[in-house]
Amino acid sequence: MQPHLLITGANRGIGLALVKLYLDDNWAVTACCREPKELITLLDVYPSLTICTLDVTDYAAVNKIANKLAGKNIDLLLNNAGYYGPKETDLGDTNVDEWRHVLEVNAIAPLKIIEAFLPNLAQSQNAVYAAISSKMGSMSDNNSGGSYLYRSSKAALNSVIKSLSIDLIPYKINVIALHPGWVRTEMGGPNGLIDVQESASGMKQVLDQLTPLQNGSFLDFQGKEVAW
């Protein structure tokens, strides 16, 4: 049976690079994003690509896609959608509405997504749920302060992933958080240390080689453990 990837945030940057890598590796890919402009150009080349327009915070829409995929296996569910939010300037000027939105996209939506697609993952023999996190969510790695919105959202995501890795043991689903590196993307900015292809290729290799012993891990794109 052809392996099946469902990925969010798939239209640009790391997400788009991952879509191409898995399609080239003969996976069926269900690619979800808000505006599938770049993805549409791949349809003529890759018949195993399915595109779904999705805002990950629209949980009714998430459930609608899950209903369409009822009875189909998902071998890898990759939550790549993320939002940095405004870069704070001075302490005391926190935009609370934006903070709520960052938390919604980065921490709440990843849990709602696994809730929706759990039956599909449970059908796979070696299912993996991976969420793109960040070292900026690491407590022990925070030596510079600031970035309250983004840091707190990724720390919350890490906590969600850790709990899922325990709760999904009966389903034999491995759950991990992935740090993609500091990547030169729209979110990462032009000073990133690596390009999109290096990050995506590295994370795919980590996922390809993942074992049940790594369930509940926080790994970077080179497979190295990241401290919580």
C-alpha positions in Angstrom: 0.0 0.0 0.0 1.3 3.5 -0.9 2.2 5.4 2.2 0.2 8.5 2.9 1.3 11.9 4.3 -1.1 14.6 5.4 0.7 17.9 6.0 -0.4 21.4 7.0 1.1 24.7 6.0 2.1 23.1 2.7 2.2 26.0 0.2 5.6 27.6 0.7 8.9 27.3 2.5 9.6 24.1 4.4 6.1 22.8 3.9 6.3 23.0 0.1 9.8 21.4 0.1 8.5 18.5 2.3 5.6 17.9 -0.1 8.0 17.6 -3.1 10.3 15.3 -1.2 7.6 12.9 -0.2 6.0 13.0 -3.7 9.4 12.2 -5.2 9.6 9.3 -2.7 6.3 7.8 -4.1 4.1 8.8 -1.2 0.5 9.9 -1.6 0.3 13.4 -0.2 -2.7 15.4 1.1 -1.4 18.9 1.3 -3.3 21.5 3.3 -2.9 25.2 3.4 -4.8 28.5 3.2 -3.8 29.6 -0.3 -2.6 26.7 -2.5 -1.1 28.9 -5.2 2.3 27.1 -5.5 0.9 23.6 -4.8 -1.5 23.9 -7.8 1.5 23.9 -10.1 2.4 20.4 -9.0 -0.9 18.7 -9.8 0.0 18.0 -13.4 3.4 16.4 -12.4 2.2 14.4 -9.3 -1.0 12.5 -9.7 -0.7 11.3 -6.0 -1.1 14.9 -4.7 -4.4 16.0 -3.2 -4.8 19.7 -2.2 -7.1 20.9 0.5 -7.7 24.5 1.3 -7.5 24.8 5.1 -7.0 27.3 7.9 -5.9 25.1 10.8 -7.9 27.1 13.3 -11.1 26.4 11.4 -11.9 23.2 13.3 -15.1 22.6 11.4 -13.1 22.6 8.2 -10.5 20.2 9.8 -13.3 17.8 10.6 -14.8 18.1 7.1 -11.4 16.9 5.6 -11.2 14.1 8.2 -14.7 13.0 7.2 -13.6 12.9 3.5 -10.6 10.7 4.5 -12.7 8.4 6.6 -11.4 4.8 6.2 -8.1 5.9 4.6 -4.8 5.4 6.4 -2.5 8.2 7.3 1.1 7.0 7.9 2.5 10.4 8.7 0.7 13.5 10.0 3.0 16.5 9.8 1.8 19.7 11.4 3.9 22.3 9.8 1.5 25.3 9.9 2.8 28.0 12.2 2.6 31.7 13.0 5.3 33.9 14.5 3.2 36.9 15.2 4.4 40.5 15.6 8.0 40.9 16.9 7.7 42.7 20.2 9.7 45.9 20.7 9.4 46.9 24.3 8.2 45.0 27.3 4.8 46.5 28.2 3.5 46.7 24.6 2.2 43.1 24.3 -0.6 42.6 21.8 -2.9 40.2 23.6 -5.1 39.6 20.7 -2.1 38.5 18.6 -0.8 36.4 21.4 -4.1 34.5 21.5 -3.8 34.0 17.7 -0.2 32.7 18.0 -1.2 30.3 20.7 -4.3 29.2 18.6 -2.2 28.4 15.5 0.9 26.9 17.2 -0.5 25.0 20.2 -4.3 24.5 20.1 -4.7 23.6 16.4 -2.0 20.9 16.5 -4.1 19.1 19.2 -7.4 19.5 17.4 -5.8 18.1 14.2 -4.6 14.9 15.9 -8.1 14.6 17.4 -9.6 14.8 13.9 -7.3 12.4 12.2 -6.6 9.9 15.0 -8.7 7.2 13.3 -6.7 7.5 10.1 -3.4 7.2 12.0 -4.7 4.2 14.0 -5.1 2.3 10.7 -1.4 2.5 9.9 1.1 0.0 11.1 3.8 2.5 11.8 2.1 5.9 12.2 3.9 9.1 13.2 2.5 12.4 14.3 5.2 15.1 14.0 4.8 18.8 14.8 7.2 21.5 13.7 8.3 23.1 16.9 11.4 25.3 17.6 14.3 25.6 19.9 12.7 28.9 20.9 10.2 26.8 22.8 13.0 25.3 24.9 13.2 26.6 28.4 16.9 25.6 28.9 17.9 27.1 25.6 16.4 30.5 26.3 19.4 32.7 26.9 18.2 35.9 25.2 14.7 36.5 26.5 12.0 38.3 24.5 9.8 36.7 21.8 7.2 36.0 24.4 4.4 35.2 22.0 6.3 32.7 19.9 8.3 31.2 22.7 5.3 30.5 24.8 3.3 29.0 22.0 6.1 26.6 21.1 6.6 25.7 24.7 2.9 24.9 24.9 3.2 22.8 21.7 6.0 20.8 23.2 3.9 20.1 26.3 1.0 18.9 24.0 3.4 16.6 22.0 4.9 15.1 25.2 1.4 14.3 26.5 0.3 12.9 23.2 3.4 10.6 23.1 2.1 9.0 26.3 -1.7 9.0 25.5 -1.2 7.5 22.0 0.9 4.5 23.1 -2.1 2.2 22.9 -2.5 3.2 19.3 1.2 2.5 18.5 1.5 6.0 17.2 4.9 7.7 17.6 4.8 11.4 18.4 7.7 13.8 18.2 8.5 17.5 18.1 10.9 18.7 15.3 13.2 21.7 15.3 13.8 22.6 11.6 16.8 24.8 12.3 17.1 28.5 11.7 15.9 28.5 8.1 16.0 31.2 5.5 12.2 31.6 5.0 9.6 34.3 5.3 9.3 33.5 9.0 13.0 32.8 9.7 14.2 35.8 7.8 17.2 36.2 5.5 19.9 35.6 8.2 18.9 31.9 8.7 21.8 29.5 9.0 20.4 26.9 6.5 18.2 26.8 3.5 14.8 25.2 3.1 16.1 22.2 1.2 18.6 21.3 3.9 16.0 21.6 6.6 13.3 19.6 4.8 15.7 16.9 3.7 17.1 16.5 7.2 13.7 16.3 8.8 12.6 13.7 6.3 15.6 11.6 7.1 14.9 11.9 10.8 11.3 10.7 10.2 12.3 7.9 7.8 14.7 6.5 10.5 12.4 7.1 13.5 12.0 4.3 16.0 9.5 3.7 18.8 12.4 4.4 21.3 12.3 8.0 20.1 8.6 8.4 20.8 8.1 11.6 22.8 11.4 13.1 21.6 12.3 16.7 20.7 14.7 16.4 17.7 16.4 18.8 15.4 16.7 18.4 11.6 19.9 16.4 12.1 18.3 14.0 14.5 20.0 15.5 17.6 18.0 15.7 20.9 16.9 19.3 21.8 16.6 20.0 25.5 13.1 20.8 26.7 
